[in-house]
Amino acid sequence: MSQYKIEAGTAQHIGDRKEQQDRVALFAAPHAPGHMMAVVADGMGGKSGGAIAAEQVIRSAKMLFDEFFPGNDIRKMLEAIVHEAHTVIKLSAVSSEKEPHSTFVAVVISPQKAVWAHVGDSRMYRFDGPNFAERTRDHSYVERLVDEGSITEEEAKTHKMSNVLVNVLGSKNAIPYVSFGEKDNLTAGDSFLLCSDGLWHYFADIELSVAVGASTPRQASELLIKKARDRANSQGDNVSFAIVKLVPPPVEQKTYVAEKMTRAI
């Protein structure tokens, strides 16, 4: 019997942009009971190219997750999603103004473990109850500077090259590489936040962990969007994210009836 149940939700806000170019989705695996996937894609490109690129990421994720069976290699499936979407995005370039590109971040929750993968600067955060545990490392120029110790994470947010990515889907000149992570022995209290930079740009890690840990996905979503909009000061990007929380399973009906009878006596 599972030691947790899953509570999940998604949220989006257009921010102060003219178009929503992010995409976010939750999927169940039709052939793999107990498996679910959360995906976020942040599209980039003029004349709606970014929206089309991000939409292709979601379509590829759904198509390949629909074909997933228990025992299949989760990492290989996530990598296949990246390369499938990358190929189609390149073939369907719709903008002479700018090539359509997209980031990718996804997590698959199975009864045994969580496995995640990302390309670009859309992030996945993992929390242990109200505590920040880890996050993905951006495939960006400024993240390299942070890793080298040249700048701090706070300085990276306002760096003049903060939007320069070194790894994306849709590039004509490079095949995207995929970074992976996983967490074994999942228990109630584990939670995950996947988001575009329109969210994480405005929050410290501890703020995100407290918001997700203390609330339902819906309550946390409302709080995070409100704070992100306030802090963006009318200059915010698209905001998109998914929250997945593992919570204690409901008490069985038999136990509840027995307790009720005992109290009545």
Secondary structure, DSSP 4 states (H G I P E B T S, - for coil): --S-EEEEEEEEE-TTSSS--EEEEEEE-TTSTT-EEEEEEEEE-TTTHHHHHHHHHHHHHHHHHHT--TTS-HHHHHHHHHHHHHHHHHHT---SSS--EE-EEEEEE-SSEEEEEEESS-EEEEEETTEEEEEPPP-BHHHHHHHHTSS-HHHHHH-TTTT-BS--BT-SS-PPP-EEEEEES--TTEEEEEE-HHHHTT--HHHHHHHHHHS-HHHHHHHHHHHHHHHHTT----EEEEEEEEEPPPPPHHHHHHHHHHHH-
